[in-house]
């Protein structure tokens, strides 16, 4: 198996960051009393992303980096979600800084998410 160039690895990680922000943005825009996604929901939603790109799962590192940089917030309070018919644990939410970064990144690539 050929080794990936560092630029390719960095770009794949950047794509993962953007995909997480897109998913959290979609979750924020849906009509629901409960905002955000649990880690397991993010992981499940990212399966198609990884299968198409055949990349390594960088979700844990991506979420940690987004949290540390204020692009994503964590809501640890358990709450019952009627639309999901279960109690949700800690959820991740996109912040206004995360939305700004996502919009700027989409604008630079001129792609619609």
PyMOL commands that set and color helices and strands:
alter all, ss='L'
color gray80, all
select helices_A, chain A and resi 6-29+39-53+59-68+96-109
alter helices_A, ss='H'
color red, helices_A
select strands_A, chain A and resi 72-75+79-81+86-88+91-94
alter strands_A, ss='S'
color yellow, strands_A
deselect
rebuild
show_as cartoon
